[in-house]
Amino acid sequence: MSGIAAFHNLAAPSSKQLHLFYNTNKKNLGLQLRDETKTTDESETYIAADSDQNGIIINPAQITTTNLTGIDMVVGFTAKPTPAAGDRTQNDVSIISPIYQPLAATELNNLTIASTSSDQTAWVFYLTGTDPNTMTINELSLGQDSPGSYDNTAKILPGTSLASYYVPGSGDGDDGSRYIIYQAHYPKRLHEYSPNTEDVWDKELVNSNDVKELSTLAVAYVDGKTYLYYVDNSDQIRVLVKSNGTWGSSAAVAGAHARIDPSSQLTVVPASNGNHLFYLAMGETSKYKFQHVLYHR
């Protein structure tokens, strides 16, 4: 899966505030500066040439963006050093920008990832396991040594994409809550999981009946509402909106006329004029030419 993830950098010059990262066929990271005011933008691109040195970022695989105390970070999967004997059996989960740092490891088949952050903490979520009976969501708090895992979800579909968001607390000891979206093994609907210590639960999203198996997922939390984007069985992008604790009906994303390539990750980044979505369209022949869609909230 072609990994795509984005930041909205308010400190950047106007029309260059959306920073779109992606993994390349040279196993490096590419960057496009995109316009936060419109979708008919031309990208300013920074990428290694095909003749340059290969990197170690796994591709195809997903990537994710998060923010640790004001520092924008990209996290993905990287290749471990080749063992002296035998073949590699794991990839590393690693920070790949602005520095390189392996954080944890997982089996080679697990290539989906998500993240979210508060003012103080950044969390990264990834999978371990090889089948529905062993698949587990794992959580890394950046800056801490050991990942945690959650075994009280529904049975997880191997290869499911993940999405996550954070709801700030009200203060007075309320540190806020983080939530994880994943696809269940059967029935293959989406689930919302709360790993928060005092409020652990797992809920099936009954309005996600049309979700495609192994759909890419993207989520944004803005002004008290959660916007969850997924792909249906016709490879069209749809959205579920959660307001006042209740998920609404599924709706097509207006403007997302080009169907999404099954190999593409979908990413969303909020801005003042709406949620900006990026993805690779089905049949696109130009390298790293991503669709840019604005969803008006």
C-alpha positions in Angstrom: 0.0 0.0 0.0 1.3 3.4 -1.0 1.8 5.3 2.3 0.5 8.9 2.5 0.3 11.1 5.5 0.0 14.9 6.1 0.5 17.8 8.5 -1.1 21.2 8.5 1.8 23.5 9.4 0.3 26.9 10.4 3.8 28.4 10.6 4.5 27.8 6.9 3.8 30.4 4.2 0.3 30.7 2.8 -0.5 28.1 0.1 2.2 25.8 1.4 0.9 24.8 4.7 -0.2 21.2 3.9 2.9 19.0 4.1 2.2 15.7 2.4 4.7 12.8 3.0 4.8 9.5 1.1 7.0 6.5 0.8 8.8 6.1 -2.6 9.8 3.1 -4.7 13.4 3.9 -3.6 12.4 3.2 0.0 12.9 6.8 0.9 10.4 9.5 2.1 9.0 12.1 -0.4 7.5 15.5 0.5 5.0 17.6 -1.3 4.0 21.1 -0.2 0.2 21.5 -1.0 -2.2 24.4 -0.9 -4.5 24.7 2.1 -6.8 27.1 0.3 -7.8 25.1 -2.8 -7.6 21.6 -4.4 -6.5 22.7 -7.9 -2.9 23.1 -6.6 0.4 22.3 -8.1 2.8 20.5 -5.7 6.3 21.7 -4.7 8.1 18.3 -4.5 11.2 17.2 -2.6 12.3 13.6 -3.4 15.4 11.6 -4.1 16.1 10.8 -7.7 15.9 7.2 -9.0 19.7 7.2 -9.3 20.2 8.1 -5.6 20.8 5.7 -2.7 18.1 3.3 -1.7 16.6 3.8 1.8 15.2 1.3 4.3 11.5 2.5 4.5 9.2 -0.4 3.7 7.1 0.1 0.6 4.3 -0.9 0.1 3.4 0.0 3.7 1.5 2.8 5.5 2.9 5.8 7.2 1.4 8.1 9.8 2.0 11.6 11.1 1.9 12.8 14.7 3.1 15.7 16.9 5.3 15.3 20.0 5.4 18.5 22.1 5.4 20.7 19.0 7.7 18.5 16.8 6.0 17.0 13.7 7.0 13.4 13.2 6.4 10.7 10.6 6.3 7.1 11.7 6.4 4.0 9.4 8.0 0.7 8.9 11.7 0.1 8.2 13.8 -2.9 7.3 15.9 -4.6 10.0 19.5 -5.4 9.3 19.9 -8.6 7.3 20.6 -11.4 9.8 23.8 -13.4 9.6 21.8 -16.5 8.9 18.3 -17.0 7.5 15.8 -14.4 6.4 14.3 -11.4 8.2 11.1 -12.2 10.1 10.2 -8.7 11.3 10.2 -5.1 10.4 10.8 -2.2 12.7 8.2 0.4 13.6 10.3 3.5 13.3 10.3 7.3 13.4 11.4 8.2 9.9 11.3 12.0 10.1 12.8 14.3 11.4 15.2 11.6 12.7 15.4 7.8 12.3 14.7 5.8 15.4 13.4 2.2 15.6 10.7 2.0 18.3 9.4 -1.6 18.2 9.1 -4.6 15.9 6.3 -6.6 14.2 5.8 -9.4 11.8 6.4 -8.7 8.1 2.8 -9.0 7.2 1.7 -6.1 9.5 2.0 -2.9 7.4 -0.7 -0.6 8.7 -0.3 2.1 11.3 -2.0 5.1 12.9 -1.2 7.8 15.5 -2.7 10.7 17.5 -1.4 13.1 20.0 -2.2 15.5 22.9 -0.2 18.5 23.9 2.1 16.3 26.0 2.0 12.8 24.4 2.1 11.2 21.0 0.7 7.6 20.6 1.4 5.2 17.7 -0.8 2.2 17.0 0.2 -0.9 15.0 -0.6 -4.6 14.7 1.2 -7.8 15.8 0.1 -11.3 15.1 -0.4 -13.4 12.0 -4.0 -14.6 12.0 -7.4 -13.6 13.5 -6.7 -15.5 16.7 -3.4 -13.7 17.4 -3.9 -10.2 15.9 -3.5 -7.5 18.5 -3.4 -3.7 18.5 -0.3 -2.4 20.1 0.3 1.2 21.4 3.6 3.1 21.7 3.8 6.3 23.7 6.7 8.1 22.1 9.5 8.6 24.7 8.6 5.5 26.7 10.5 2.3 26.4 7.9 -0.5 26.1 4.8 -0.8 24.0 1.5 -1.9 25.4 -1.1 -4.2 23.8 -4.8 -4.6 23.9 -6.5 -8.0 23.9 -10.1 -7.0 24.7 -11.1 -5.9 21.2 -13.3 -7.9 18.8 -11.4 -10.4 16.7 -9.3 -8.3 14.3 -9.2 -8.7 10.5 -5.6 -9.4 9.6 -4.2 -6.6 7.6 -6.8 -4.1 8.7 -6.0 -0.4 8.5 -6.1 1.6 11.7 -7.1 5.1 12.4 -7.0 7.0 15.7 -8.0 10.3 17.2 -7.7 12.2 20.5 -10.4 14.1 22.4 -9.0 16.7 24.8 -10.0 16.5 28.4 -11.9 19.2 30.3 -9.1 19.8 32.9 -9.2 19.1 36.6 -7.5 15.7 36.2 -9.3 14.8 32.9 -6.4 14.2 30.5 -8.6 13.4 27.5 -9.3 10.2 25.6 -7.9 8.4 22.6 -9.8 6.1 20.3 -8.8 3.6 17.7 -10.8 2.5 14.6 -10.2 -1.0 13.0 -12.0 -3.6 10.9 -13.3 -6.7 12.6 -12.7 -10.2 11.2 -16.4 -11.1 11.1 -18.7 -9.4 10.4 -16.3 -7.1 8.6 -17.7 -3.9 9.9 -15.6 -1.1 11.5 -15.2 -0.9 15.2 -14.3 1.9 17.6 -12.1 1.0 20.5 -11.5 3.0 23.7 -8.3 1.9 25.5 -8.7 4.6 28.2 -8.0 3.1 31.6 -11.3 4.2 33.3 -13.5 3.7 30.2 -12.5 0.6 28.2 -15.0 -0.5 25.5 -15.3 -1.7 21.9 -18.3 -0.7 19.7 -19.3 -2.0 16.3 -20.1 0.8 13.9 -23.4 -0.6 12.5 -23.6 2.0 9.7 -20.4 0.7 8.1 -22.0 -2.3 6.4 -20.7 -1.2 3.0 -17.0 -1.0 4.0 -14.7 -2.8 1.7 -12.6 -5.6 3.2 -9.2 -4.2 4.1 -10.4 -0.6 3.4 -7.9 2.2 4.1 -9.1 4.4 7.0 -8.6 8.1 7.9 -10.0 10.1 10.8 -10.1 13.7 11.9 -11.5 15.2 15.1 -12.6 18.8 14.7 -14.7 21.0 17.0 -16.3 18.2 18.9 -17.1 16.0 15.9 -15.3 13.0 14.5 -15.0 12.4 10.7 -14.2 8.8 9.7 -13.4 8.2 6.1 -13.3 4.7 4.5 -13.7 2.9 1.2 -16.8 1.1 0.1 -17.1 -2.0 -2.2 -17.2 0.3 -5.3 -13.8 1.9 -4.3 -15.6 5.1 -3.5 -14.7 7.2 -0.4 -17.4 7.6 2.2 -17.6 9.3 5.6 -19.2 8.6 9.0 -19.6 11.6 11.3 -19.8 11.2 15.1 -21.6 14.0 16.9 -22.6 14.1 20.6 -21.4 10.5 21.0 -23.5 9.1 18.2 -22.3 7.9 14.7 -24.5 9.1 11.9 -25.3 7.4 8.6 -22.7 6.8 5.9 -22.5 9.3 3.1 -20.4 9.6 -0.1 -17.7 12.3 0.0 -18.7 15.0 -2.5 -15.8 15.8 -4.8 -14.1 12.4 -4.5 -15.1 11.5 -8.0 -11.9 9.5 -8.8 -12.1 6.1 -7.3 -9.2 5.2 -4.9 -6.6 2.8 -6.0 -6.7 -0.4 -3.8 -3.0 0.0 -3.1 -3.3 3.6 -1.8 -3.5 4.8 1.7 -6.1 7.6 2.4 -5.1 10.5 4.6 -7.0 13.5 6.0 -5.8 16.7 7.5 -8.1 19.4 8.9 -7.8 23.1 8.0 -10.1 26.1 8.6 -11.9 25.6 5.3 -12.6 21.9 5.8 -10.9 18.5 5.8 -8.3 17.9 3.1 -8.1 14.3 1.8 -5.3 12.9 -0.3 -5.1 9.6 -2.1 -3.8 7.9 -5.3 -6.6 7.4 -7.9 -7.3 4.2 -9.6 -5.5 4.0 -13.0 -3.2 7.0 -12.2 -0.1 6.5 -14.3 1.9 9.6 -13.1 4.2 8.8 -10.3 3.2 10.4 -6.9 0.3 12.4 -8.4 -2.2 12.4 -5.5 -5.8 13.4 -5.6 -6.7 16.4 -3.4 -10.3 16.6 -2.2 -11.8 19.2 0.2 -14.6 17.9 2.5 -16.6 20.8 3.8 -17.6 20.2 7.4 
